[in-house]
């Protein structure tokens, strides 16, 4: 697949590579589930919040990227994407918010802000 996609350009190669990697992931999940009775549904459920946040951030960044092309704008978009990522993560998934707020360094940071 990858050798064929090289003939059609870099973008096709990148997409083909992603599909090949996804196929390997799915096969690994199947083998873990069948051979080792590994709880694949739990793994997917644990990965779902960051994936949803990353997709939302990616769409947001892609839309904002098209407005301007300056270096300052790119840094501003990166900062806004970080805010969107954690905003989606904390607003849509309260369990993640509770976990993050229990981290010691986050608690220290919040105590410094409250002073």
C-alpha positions as MATLAB code, in Angstrom:
seq = 'XXXXXXXXXXXXXXXXXXXXXXXXXXXXXXXXXXXXXXXXXXXXXXXXXXXXXXXXXXXXXXXXXXXXXXXXXXXXXXXXXXXXXXXXXXXXXXXXXXXXXXXXXXXXXXXXXXX';
ca = [
       0.000    0.000    0.000;
       2.730    2.462    0.938;
       4.846    1.642   -2.104;
       1.871    2.275   -4.371;
       0.877    5.498   -2.613;
       4.377    6.985   -3.062;
       3.626    7.372   -6.772;
       0.646    9.635   -6.051;
       2.347   12.194   -3.839;
       3.174   13.037   -0.277;
      -0.386   13.632    0.960;
      -1.573   10.258   -0.320;
       1.451    8.640    1.335;
       0.591   10.287    4.677;
      -3.023    9.172    4.489;
      -2.014    5.635    3.489;
       0.461    5.453    6.349;
      -2.231    6.544    8.803;
      -4.597    3.871    7.479;
      -1.890    1.201    7.775;
      -1.157    2.231   11.368;
      -4.876    2.244   12.206;
      -5.206   -1.234   10.741;
      -2.352   -2.443   12.967;
      -4.036   -0.909   15.992;
      -7.332   -2.620   15.217;
      -5.634   -5.981   14.715;
      -3.788   -5.552   18.014;
      -7.036   -4.748   19.814;
      -8.651   -7.834   18.289;
      -5.761  -10.095   19.329;
      -5.721   -8.645   22.857;
      -9.451   -9.140   23.162;
      -9.594  -12.690   21.829;
      -6.301  -14.173   23.006;
      -5.840  -12.420   26.338;
      -9.419  -11.377   27.270;
      -8.157   -7.792   27.569;
     -10.937   -5.214   28.201;
     -10.661   -3.290   24.923;
     -13.848   -1.325   25.631;
     -12.278    0.100   28.793;
      -9.178    1.145   26.871;
     -11.285    2.918   24.244;
     -13.394    4.570   26.962;
     -10.224    5.847   28.677;
      -8.813    7.249   25.438;
     -12.067    8.833   24.250;
     -11.896   12.140   26.226;
      -8.447   13.174   24.947;
      -9.367   12.108   21.409;
     -12.564   14.191   21.429;
     -10.647   17.176   22.824;
      -7.869   16.768   20.268;
     -10.336   16.613   17.371;
     -12.128   19.743   18.618;
      -8.787   21.521   19.024;
      -7.637   20.422   15.567;
     -10.785   21.688   13.877;
     -10.580   24.960   15.801;
      -6.910   25.442   14.898;
      -7.474   24.561   11.258;
     -10.267   27.126   10.961;
      -8.301   29.876   12.725;
      -5.137   29.151   10.757;
      -6.781   30.299    7.548;
      -7.480   33.866    8.746;
      -3.924   35.233    8.906;
      -0.446   33.907    8.187;
       1.815   35.914   10.487;
       4.062   34.307   13.071;
       2.333   36.186   15.894;
      -1.035   34.860   14.748;
       0.331   31.309   14.680;
       1.508   31.608   18.281;
      -1.856   33.099   19.268;
      -3.656   30.191   17.582;
      -1.442   27.701   19.441;
      -2.315   29.364   22.740;
      -6.030   29.401   21.840;
      -5.860   25.734   20.834;
      -4.462   24.841   24.255;
      -7.379   26.686   25.864;
      -9.874   24.906   23.598;
      -8.319   21.497   24.306;
      -8.511   21.838   28.076;
     -11.845   23.650   27.898;
     -13.447   20.786   25.981;
     -11.722   18.232   28.192;
     -12.924   19.856   31.419;
     -16.423   20.855   30.273;
     -17.440   17.614   28.574;
     -15.684   15.171   30.902;
     -16.050   16.070   34.607;
     -14.198   12.924   35.675;
     -11.060   14.180   33.941;
     -11.459   17.569   35.639;
     -11.569   15.870   39.048;
      -8.450   13.833   38.234;
      -6.512   16.891   37.095;
      -7.521   18.928   40.131;
      -6.178   16.168   42.402;
      -2.657   16.408   40.943;
      -0.304   17.966   43.500;
       1.357   20.460   41.174;
      -2.037   21.697   39.976;
      -3.152   22.161   43.581;
       0.014   24.185   44.316;
      -0.610   26.352   41.272;
      -4.233   26.971   42.264;
      -3.180   27.887   45.823;
      -0.718   30.456   44.436;
      -3.442   31.956   42.252;
      -5.875   32.245   45.152;
      -3.360   34.238   47.245;
];
